[in-house]
Amino acid sequence: EFVAAHRTMRFHTILHVCLRRQCVSVVVKDRGPYLAKMDIERRIDLSYGAARALGMLYDGRQRVRVSVPMPKPKPEIETKLAHE
């Protein structure tokens, strides 16, 4: 499963996590990580499957790019039908 723990994001939020040129989509299903002396850079904890897909099983901690995907706009026809 491609899941992650994040301290502030809402549960069931989909996040894109990228390392180098590899990207995966994960779902926030837990809170954390909570470590002593945690700096602001360490904000997400990935599941084993997501870490394996990114090729970071042996690297431990990595600096990754995390983004929230923007929803696709509805086609104009659906918008017109909804207002009628």
N, C-alpha and C positions, 0 to 999 in steps of 0.2 A: 504494500500500500504506500502511496505517496502522500504522507501526512507530515505535519510539522507542529512544533510547539512555538508559540509566540506570546510575549508578555502582554501586549496591548491590542492586537488585532482581534476582531470578533470571531467567534467560532464559525466554522463553515465558510470562511473567506478563502477564496482561491488566490494563491500567490504564484507568480512566476519567479523561479530561482535559477539564476544563471551563473555558471563558473566557466570561465574561458569562453568557449563557443558552444558549450552544452547547456541546454535549458530544460527544466522540468516544471510541471505545474503541481503544486501541493495544496492540500486543504488543511487549514488550521483546525486542529481537534484537541489541543491541549494548551495549558499555560506553562510558561517557562522560557528559557532556562533560568534557574535561580542559582547563581554561583556567587560565592563571596568575592568581593573586589571585581565584579563584572563591569567591564567598560561598556560604553554605548555601542561599540562595534559588534559585540556578540549578542545578537537579538533573536536568533532563530535556531531551533534545534530540529534537524531533519531526521526522518525515519531512515532505517537501514536501506530500504529500497530506493529512496530518493538519493541518498548519499552514494549508493552503488551506481545509479544511473549517471550521476555527475562525475564519477571516477574519483571520489575523494575518500574511499574507505581507509587508505593507508596514510593519508595526509592529516587526518584529525581535524583541526580547525582550519578553515579557509575563509578568505574574504570573498563573499558572493554578492551578486547584485539581486536585490529583491524588489519586485514591482507588483502592483495590483493591476490586472488587466482591465482595460476600459470596455464596458459593454458595447456591443455593436448597435448602431442606431437602427431603429425599425424602418423598414421600407416605407416610402411615402404613401403607398396604397393602403397599408394597414392603419396608418395614422389617420387618413381621411375617413376610412370606414368606422373607426372608433368614435369619431366626432359626429357622425350622422345619426 
